[in-house]
Every structure is written in C-alpha cells, then in structure tokens.
Amino acid sequence: MAELLEQLAMCVERGKVNASSPYPPDLKGQDGADELAKRALAEGIPPDDVLSKSLMIGMGNIGQKFSENKVFVPDLLMAAKAMTTAMAHLKPFFESGEAHHRGVFIIGTVQGDLHDIGKNLVAMVIEGGGWKVVDLGVDVSSEKFLAAVKENPGCVVGLSALLTTTMVNMENTVKLVKEYDPNTKVIVGGAPLTAEFARKIGADGYSPDPQGALNDLSV
Amino acid sequence: MDPIRKELESKKVLVSDGAWGTFLAAKGMQPGECPELWNLEHRDDVFDIARSYAEAGADMVSTNTFGGSRFKLEHFGLAGRAAEINEVAAAISREAVGPGLRIFASVGPTGKILMMGDVTEEQLYDAFKEQVVALERGGADACCIETMTAIDEATLAIRAAKDNTKLEVISTFSYDKMADGSNRTMMGVSPAQAAAAALEAGADVIGANCGQGPDGLMDIVKELRAAAPDAPILVQPNAGAPVRQGDVDVFPETPESMARYVPGLIDAGANIIGGCCGNTPDHIRAIVTAVRQTIKQ
C-alpha cells in the first residue's frame, strides 16, 4: 500500500499522467497517475490518504524544486496535469464529504492585467496542496473578488499582477476585502512585487513562487 | 532593402529602437487597453513613436504589433481584425520613417502554451502566418519574433515567416537569471538551446530582449556568441528593473548609463543594439553616439 502511494507521488512529481503518455521518456509504458490513483482507491486506501500521503507529496516536491530553479514551468505544468488526472478519481469523494479540502482559495489576476501563466501555476500548486481553488481568471475587478469572498466564507484570497501599472488595483482589492472582513487572509504575488509592497498595501503574505504561497497558507 | 548581414559588413554595428509599450503608456495608454488598437484609434501617437526613433538615429524601427496575434487580440474581441491591425501598424511605421529605413516588425508571444494543449501547432502557425503576411503587406522589411520563452512557439513563428513571406527573421528570447547565475527562459531554455533552435528553423538574426538590464544581457550575448559564432546578434536590454514611485514606473538606467554598456555589449558579440522597456529616443540617441565612438576605435 505504501509502495503504491509512493509510486503515485513519483508519477505526480515527474509528470507521468497515464500509461499511454510518452512523457517522461524513461517511464514510457508504465502506469501513470491516472491508473495508480484509480487502483489506490479500488484497494480501499482512504481518499484523504491518497491526497495527503501521495498527491500532495508529489506536488510539494516539484513545487519546492521549482522555487529552487531546479525545474521549470514545463515540469510544473506536467506535474499539475498528472495531479489533475489523479484528482478526477477523488472528485466523487469530495462531493460526498468523505475526502476533505484544506480550505477554499480564491485566485485571480487583478483588473487591467491579462497575464495568467503565473496565476495558473500558483492555482495548480495550491490545488496540489489539497485546497479547493476558485480561479476568477484575469482582469478581475475588486468587486468580483469581494463577491467571491462573500460566497466562500473562511476562504483565503490570492492576487496576481505582472504589470507594475496594475499593482494599484491590488491595493484597492485588499482594501475592499479587509473592509468587508479584516480576518480574510489575502496573499499576493507576481514578478514586480516585493514583500515590502505587500506589507505596504496591507496584504497578509507575499511569495515569489507558488510553493512559497502554499507554505504561507499552511501556516 | 539590403539584408541585415550586408548592412553589417559596412556599418559594423547597427542600432535598433527603444521601448514601445512604455512609450504608449507615456502617451496616455491605460492598463487594460489594447495597445494594438491604438494603430486604428490613435494613429498620430503611434506615428510619433516610430518617427521619434528614426530621428534619434535608429537603423531600424519597429511596429506597434507586439500583441498582434489573433490569440492576444481575442481578449479585446479584435481577433477578426488581426490582419487589418498588423497591416495598418506596419504602414504607419513605414510612413513615419520613409522608404529607406528598415522596418523590423514586432511579433510577440501569443500567451498560449502548446504543451498544455491550449492550441495546436497548426493553429499557432496559422496565427503567426496571418500576422507576418499582413506586416509584410503593410511595408515591413523584417520581423522580430521577440520576448519568446518557448522554443516550440518561437520556431513555429520563424517557420511561418520564412515559408510565407520574404521578411528577414530576427528571433529573440527573454531570460531570467537563476539563483546560480545561469540564464534560462521561464520554460527552462538556455541561450545556447535557443540559438541552435532558432537558426535551424531559419532565423537570420538571433538575440535577447527584455527581462533584465544591460549587465544581465551582456552575459547572455556572450553565451549566444559562443553557441553561434557566425550569426548576427541583436540585444535589447531593459533600462534596468523598474521601480514604482507613486504613480509612475521609473527605469533606473539613463541614456548616459545605458550608453556606457555599449563597448561591453559590442565586445561580447552584439551586432545590433537597442533597448526594450524603459528605453526612450534619448536612450537610443546616446546608444547611437556610443556605437559610433566605439567603432572608430
């Protein structure tokens, strides 16, 4: 059982989606995250264990390597793809309440900004960390963020911006959310951001990479 | 128009132009606006940018088409007008600089990631084909497939231009500096890998733009030169990393400080020097002077 969970974690980390996938070349022909997740559940491993003792381990490993510049966007994307494929088998268990998310994470790129690659990476890594992710997309107004917060009490909010010119909208969103509920945690990120800027606008956290954001949520 | 290689034989080092995005912002473009729509709705402003760089002494001037692919224009509901917008943009630059100056039209990333299955190779190729054909029709001499990070996307664009137009093709990538000092695009591509792939796909000129300032790009030029001893290299650094001061972005490198990097960039192997974000006509003017002085020696 432990070996199966280890194999599954490895498939997520290495981006081995399923048996027919040609990537990575050295795992060609072997079962991937798809087959192993299905088998783990069929063998009676609790869905929460599949998540926390396998999928999250795999994503955590690749997320850490990404933050250390040891792997790059393609590796993270493939790992996320493997994880999403495995998560599809867990979906009915989340719906029935047998498996549990860590919480709800609302994410979006702020108003005026259309960049989404970074935001998508963070969403994938945080989902890989066991959170339910609500992705509002790009060019998201403060009002739209607030509406999502109201719909998801107890959520955490993540704001992304790549343009220095849209960082002001980040400040507006933090303000609006905190006015509604000062206890709603808001974290921020994006290439032009700094910890200092995050502090200045009243955000609760800043990370230069997705794994850092996940670690922030787990505190 | 002579090929770039031929012009380099006599002139040794050429100067390209500076920033367009930050110049448009200085002219009042707001975050969230479609820059390429300005070709249709603020023609005079776009004309002025091209003209300013020509007057500053640039040997080649670009176009307001960085986000001109149908995929990028889709965000603004303008995908159906991609060909029109690109043709008009090239025509504006041509009118602004006159018949004798080289127009190297901007072709930026589509924002789609092939490996995620966002699009097929055929769809990407077709979008780039649409763009470069229209740019050539509007009067471009070359296309600059710039700020790329993925080899698959860049080579599709290079092939689309080579297969369907007579445009010379410049291929530049954008790199981040890693913790260990090496340079990689966000997709993990090294300068050596990019150089090999671009040249194999048919690029006439290779290079790097954006991402870092002149000191960072100097290292990248060295790597490109080592990987491709004979290829012309274009480098367009940012004027440093921007710092937000109140409502504006301030780029730390002045025309004088940018110009000081010129001898080093030429030494590293750069054949064409210009600037990306934050570089103004004054920066280009200073670079032109520095290039002339350096070549005399």
Contacts between the chains, C-beta under 8 A, distances in Angstrom:
chain1	res1	chain2	res2	distance
A	68	B	179	6.8
A	69	B	178	4.3
A	69	B	179	4.9
A	69	B	180	7.1
A	69	B	184	7.6
A	71	B	188	7.4
A	72	B	184	6.5
A	72	B	186	6.6
A	72	B	187	5.8
A	72	B	188	3.0
A	73	B	186	5.1
A	73	B	187	5.2
A	73	B	188	6.9
A	74	B	115	5.9
A	74	B	187	5.7
A	74	B	188	6.2
A	75	B	188	7.4
A	77	B	113	7.0
A	77	B	115	6.3
A	77	B	116	6.0
A	78	B	115	7.5
A	81	B	116	7.6
A	111	B	32	6.8
A	112	B	30	7.3
A	112	B	31	3.5
A	112	B	32	3.6
A	113	B	31	6.7
A	113	B	32	7.6
A	114	B	75	5.5
A	114	B	111	7.7
A	115	B	111	8.0
A	116	B	111	7.5
A	117	B	111	7.8
A	117	B	113	7.2
A	117	B	186	7.5
A	139	B	32	6.4
A	139	B	75	7.9
A	163	B	31	5.7
A	164	B	242	5.6
A	164	B	244	5.2
A	164	B	249	4.9
A	165	B	25	6.8
A	165	B	31	4.3
A	165	B	249	7.0
A	166	B	31	4.8
A	166	B	32	7.7
A	167	B	244	6.6
A	168	B	247	7.8
A	169	B	31	7.9
A	192	B	242	7.1
A	192	B	244	7.4
A	197	B	244	7.7
